Structure formats: structure tokens, C-alpha cells
């Protein structure tokens, strides 16, 4: 096994997964609970230690102030963008947020940025993979919604870095899914991937051509998914309880989470049942009961799922295709399990959609395929190449607050554009550039990505400078900028002020923080393991004392063992794992003779026709040393 | 601010076959080395040269796509992810150049515009804002309204304004809508005709390039004239296209 192992990660709104290409096919790596899905939930325990996944999910109801879910909705977003989210999600923003600062979320008494919370999820996946391989994992491909903008992508990459992962590539989720599907169906044709997940919607239209997966158009909505369906149901339940029970639970996080859990279960059940009964225990010994039929459910969610139609039509238009020209439709994301969603897709594309692969896992599997391609490929991925596009146009603000588009949406990436700038006044040393992303005519309606300050322009008359600025969108869909003054040939220094996002220094600081806690985690784990090992050897020694072999041991050796045993028992309860290990090693050394004698007596007992159990040995005869070091992960 | 996407177009095309691979020394390494497969440092070439094409406007789009795929298989960053950081940087530069070139050349209008800029023609922006800006500064641009369309366009704009007002009042005049719809159809036909004319102009241009490559001198003036004809056609086309867009907007389509 090489140390260059690259994993594929689906960092989802609701669930996250890590996958790896094992031989010729990708597999999902389960967590220590044996489950493939790690819920994207982070909580802080009483000791302020982060808890991730299923373990954290229980805190959502028991201790909602110390848990957070759906953090993906806040990635790369500013305070102004999230006002709508705050109505439906129990995100508790830090009280001391400054305008223009990256969001921070309260978790217990601490605050975290969205990339830090995502990093905790990523670190959990990293650990799951490390346990699976028994080796360090430092490189990953991470998927993002195709319609993620630059800031959201950058935030995801930052999260990877904070988690101690080198993010080799960000891959768009629908594209990743198409790779997983394409693996066993190497064919040509036009494929549409409809991806409705927990919090995001993407539609991508691809042309498959001899192993090349070429995206021709993509569209979507980064705030549309299963969460929105849940919120419709939660709102109804809250209105009902207000009307029927006369209790307003809207501000009660515990009640809202209990309702949320119940409506999610109901939603899932309604994909296979025609009706479901909500029966929710609420605080104050209140109880909420309601029957929901599938018909009612479908009516309720219609406005939500109808919002996917516009992006689909736009993508088709951008691709220059009619629905009937699509050869295959692939469904991705847990929300595509809803029969009404499937019916909508079928009607839109006039085709029965594919559902062969698990819609929760297919993105992670595709990420693993892409990871394999990046690591040099294998027989299974031979000739496979992904050509993706930028989902949004890149523009520059020009006079009058107008957006001048320089790289149009659906351009294959990497893509570049070069602009020339000059100075307005004599001796001007700086030029400011405002970079935008979006489709609207006016700069104020587009997403502000960053303000670039070109500095150190050599002094010359107004209009004489000719500054070449090259904008390049890399294969991750992230913008890079380089500037050069052409007359002097001098590279201009670019100072970037990301409109939303962490600076490099901030990310560095967070990495150190997480290293610190990683060290603390490591220490804790070492202590626990050392204590376990000590317990094992002490137990084995007790057995040894009862074995006939003990009688053959010289008295001074017995004394020595007793002394070492005492030392280990004493040090075992301390927090110094190295001291515990030392004591274990010493005791192990001094009991070698005892172990050998036990082996001898074990063998001779066996020869006398007795079984190993009767000889009071836990190990088979092949065990070289009954007190051999315990094996831990 | 000037027009976009003109990466170092003024540079001379790199003479093919004279470069040797930085890694293994084999000659004839253009974008990647045919011997060892390594990505080469990007040469500052125009889009036509990048694909090894002469500056002709009629081009085989299918062949272009084939070349695009083949080059992608060598130059894309995904396939050079394990190379040195210097090679990864080249791969990024090369494949962005490849993508930019492919995107520009496969589209007939973008291709023509790009060629004109290569020939040193500054194309006027036909966007609404550019037109407004020109008007407010009192500049007269011949391409703002093609003269032969002046009267028609004036009439159409009046009708569009009427319809906008009606819509605001919540009224509806089927006769007017029908009339505007008819005019749009006419405009679309004109648009088609212009594209046809543009293609004829391509032939003239390509013939000139062919003569030149056969060693016959082409005068600056002839070159300029051929360019200007295409500039006129593009301006007319842009104008009509924007008009059709406006009409569709008002009709609510």
C-alpha cells in the first residue's frame, strides 16, 4: 500500500461519507458504529470535546444549544445572506459578530466558523478511513454542489485544510455521481443528473464520449433540499400546536428538534406508505397527534419540488438541448426517494430515471473514482476524464455599477480571461478591482467575490500604465488572479480581500488549533489504550498466579514480579501514558519466564488430553506469549 | 476597459517542431512531449496556432472537438496531479488555454470576433449599457443603428413602448401583440440572412489567407477591407439579436 492513498469525501448537508477505490470498484468506508453514513451533526460534550455523527445526533434533542446540523448551508456566506436561514434553522450566531466578519456559530459557550464545524466532520471521516487502512490519510477529493459559488468552494477547501487534509480536487456532486454510474456502463450519450439532497439542488447535463465526462451545462439552487421539505412540515406542526394546544413552541429548541425528528421519519415513511401518524411528545407533557396522507404530503411539498423545474429548463436551454434528446437521467440525493420527485423528473425528461445506485452513496463513490484518477488511475478508470464547467459567470464591476462578464457560466474549467487596466491620474500607484459572480446585469445584484487592490504600479502619467490582469478559474472552480504591469514588466502585488471567507492566516491559525486538540485527542487515546493494555496484562498475571507454572518460579522472581505489578497498578490511574507503557514493558519483561513455563505446562496439559480451556488458558497453543501486548487499532 | 480574452495575442506563433522537450530532449514537443508525455511550458500563442490552424474562418468543428478531447487527455490537471508543482502549473495554464481556445473557435460568432481582434480591430460593444453610454457622451457610432433599419426600428420601439404601457395598465391588445410578433419573425429572418452573408464573407477571407500562404502578397488595404465587411455584419447581427431579445422580453417569453 502506498502512503499516497487519496480518499473521496461527500461532505453533505445531512450526511457525510468517505469512500475509496478498492481494486476495481469504489466502496464506502464505514464508521466505528459500522454505518456508512456519518450524520453531518456536530455537538460539544460536557467537557467541550466535539462529538460527531450519530453520537451527536442525540444531543440535538437533549441539548440543542450544544449541537449544530446542516452547517453546509452557511458555508461561504455572510450575515446578510443567512437571515432567511435563521428563520428555519436553530443556528445561533455569535453575539459579537462584526460586519464583514466570517460567520461564527455558538456551540455551548464556544464559537466556531462554518469551515471549522465542517472540518470536525471531515476529521471524523479522516479517522474512519485511517482506522480502515491502519495508516494515515492526508489527501482527499471532496465533493461540492455544482452550483456552489467561489466563496462556498473556498470555504470547503479551507475546511479540508483545517481538518489536516490536502484537498486535491473539489468535484461537483452530480458530476461525481455520473462517474460512479459511468464506471460499469462505459457508453456514449447525453446524461442528465438530477441531484436533490438535504440542502442543495443541482442539475447537470453531461456528454459522455469514450470515457470523457464532459459537463455541458449545470444549474441549481444551493438552498433547496430535504431541509426545506422538513421545514414545511415543522411549520405546520408548530402552527397546529399553537392553535390546538394553545402553546407556542416556536422558540423552544427542544420541542422544535423533537418535531423535526418526527417529521423526518414521517417523510421517509411516506415514500413507502400511503399515510403516517405523527405522535410527538412535547415538553410540558403535551402531545401532538396528526395523520398525514401521502396525498396531503405531496400537495404540501409541491411548491418546494417545483423550484427544481426552473433550473432544469435553464440547463437544457444552456446545453442547447430538448428534453427528448437526453438519453439517460440519473437520480442522486436522498430526497429523490420521494415518489413525487421521481414523477416530476420523469415528466420533465420524459424518461424513467435510473436509481440503480444508492442515492445517498453514489456521490461519495464517484469522489473515490475521481481520487483514483488523480492518483494515476487503474484499469477500471483508464481513459476516464472529467471536464467540468463553472456554474456562474465571472464578472468585473465597470463604470456605472454594471457587471462586465469575462468568463461566462458553463465554460469548461480551467478557464481564463485577461483584462487590461490603466491608471486615471498621474502617478497613481493602486488600482482597485471588484470581482463578481452571477448572471445579473448590475454589480449589486451579483455575488461579490473579492476586491483586489493592485499595488506598487510604477509612477507614470495617467493612462500610460498597462496592467494585465489574468483571471483563472482552476479545475476546482476557484478563482486565481495574477497581475502584471506590461510597460515596466513589474509584477503587481495583489491584495485580495475576500468578501466572504477566511484569510490564509485565519486558516493557518485554525489548523494549529486543531493540531493542538488533535494532540490532546491523541494523548487521551494513548492513555485509554495504555490502561486497557495494563488491565489485560494484570488479568493475565492473575491467571498465571493460579496456574501450575507459578509454583515452578523461583521466589526472587516472584518477588520481582510482585514489585512490578504494584508499580503498574500504581501508575495505571495516572494520566501519563508513557509511564504506564514503561511499567507494562517492565512487567512484561519480568514475566517472560512465567509465560514460558505456562506455555510448557499448557503444551504438556494438552498432551495429557486436556483442552486449553481446562488448562485455564485464554489463548490457543500457537500464542507465543500469553501476556503478549494487547493489540489496539 | 478593453475587451476580454485576448491572452497575449500579439505574440508570434511558436514555430512548430523547433522546441525540444524540457524533460527528455525529444524535438517537436508542442503542448506535451510525444515521446515522454510530459506537459510542456505554455507558449504565448493565439487560439488558432494553439490548435495548429491557420487563420481561416471555415473550420471543421468536428475535427476541432476531436483535437480538443485528445489534448485534454494530455493536458488536464487531473492527469498531471502527481507531477511536480511546476508541471502542474503548466498543466493548469495549458488546459485553460486549450479550453479558452476551444470555446472561442467552436462558436462561429466568437471565432469571427476573435479573428477580427487578432487583426487589430477594436470591436464596439453592442450591449445596452454601451449604447446608453455612447449616447450620453454624444458620440455617434455608425453601428448603433444600422441606417437601413432606422425607420423600422423606430416604429418597432414605439410599438414596444405602447405594449409595455398597456401591460402596466393590465390591458392587452391582441392586434398589437400579433403585429409585434410578425415583426419579430421578420427580424429573425434578417438575422438568418446576415449569418448567411457572414459565411460568404468567411469564404472571401479564407481565400485571401490561402493566397497569402501560397506566397502571394496581400495588401494591408485588402485585409482591412475584408475585416471591415465582417465588422459591419457582426454589428448588424448584434443589433438585430438585441432587438429580438427586447421583443421577447416585452412579449413575456
Interface residues (C-beta under 8 A of the other chain):
Chain A: X4 X168 X169 X209 X210 X212 X370 X373 X374 X375 X376 X383 X385 X386 X387 X396 X398 X399 X400 X402 X404 X406 X411 X412 X413 X414 X415 X416 X417 X418 X419 X420 X421 X441 X470 X472 X473 X474 X475
Chain B: X1 X2 X4 X5 X6 X7 X8 X69 X72 X73 X76 X77 X78 X79 X81 X82 X92 X95 X96 X97 X99 X100 X102 X103 X129 X133
